[in-house]
């Protein structure tokens, strides 16, 4: 266990000094600042005001940025480290492969989740200081969803890193995965598929296995429990899951998917050439 | 200590190692030489348990792939190219010491002997150090622990003559109880450090020979070179070895294991040399 935490700590320190981390933190911190600067707490859209409005907007922006950022930076740094000889040296030290790999996952997760979470929390604290009502249950759910989304895409990133031998291939693969998920996120695309005689259940199933869509639907459900915004798809979701069931699915599924991907990545990493 | 049987390694269609057989006993210091692409680095990575392979490798009776932590606890490794680590020097030393069950002070001591002040560079990212500083630090990490198998890939490539001499002394202190595998493109770089030479070419061992073990690794040669005329290029080259001029005469000290390399440098200026004197002084 000691080696696992040592590796995690080392990865955190390496990341804190990396340029991507500066950009990443600046983006999420900047989003929160901009939302306040543009007075979103005072705006009223579809009945949502104050901090709820801020959180909803923040989560929607996060969904657009976080997955791509996590995928690209993870595969670039992991596969890049391998190419540059970092693995050759650090793996010549007496550290177990499990401690090394999972330590890296934990360290990387810390640096991708904390800035996003802290930016959201900072928005909350700022709002509280200005006397706004705090939607605690939404904040709690959003924390869980952000945790799941970060973990899920980190797991996918680690799997791609284990499979690809070069940073360029890994980056290309990461982009294709992200693009595929975004394509299936598009309800218009799902609509076209349904129009082309694809059974509605299949379209909904695609949406249910797409972690981006799951995240999006769950965040929507918190302020629109009947999923009016989602249209007919909502009937299938609500009939099969119910509101609580779906929120549970949205909390657990990304974690399972991320863990499975990271686990498969570990098996490939352990089985193949390390540097 | 190390037994390699039928070791083969293939990257897609390219066979990099072809049935390598090698047995290395305690007390042996081996120069692993060969041109680029000969398979030296691949062999080293197999020994470190980093590559999958056909055939078998046993290091201190264990499989480095399956029992990597136990095997690597015996190994001190210096890579040819320093890794681009962003972590500060102090963090790297602490990380390595914690993993190896060693202590940072012994690494600092080795670094000091190589002329590297680790306190001064403690906060600097490793990647920002000069080539020589990186090399000295990696050597310090490898030698500042209780390793009895030293795998050194071009360890002296970026070192100045003084640091090279100190490195040779450090290696001399370990020669009785440690196995050393020193990889290099050129035999003259490492010839005096070793008592066995293994040459590789296209994935096979083409030469495996014992060499005379007469050079005391810790000793040095007091040298005086006299020139027939002044030559700026010679002055620059010899100054890099720490020599000082007295008219057309140059005096300095060369580490004994470096004598072949030093004579190689002198041979470039053979036309202007009028006298060479080298006297061995044990340290």
Interface residues (C-beta under 8 A of the other chain):
Chain A: X2 X3 X6 X10 X13 X14 X17 X18 X84 X85 X86 X87 X88 X89 X90 X91 X92 X93 X94 X95 X96 X97 X271 X272 X273 X274 X275
Chain B: X45 X48 X49 X50 X51 X52 X68 X69 X70 X71 X72 X73 X75 X77 X79 X81 X82 X83 X84 X85 X86 X87 X88 X91 X95 X96 X98 X99 X100 X125 X138 X151
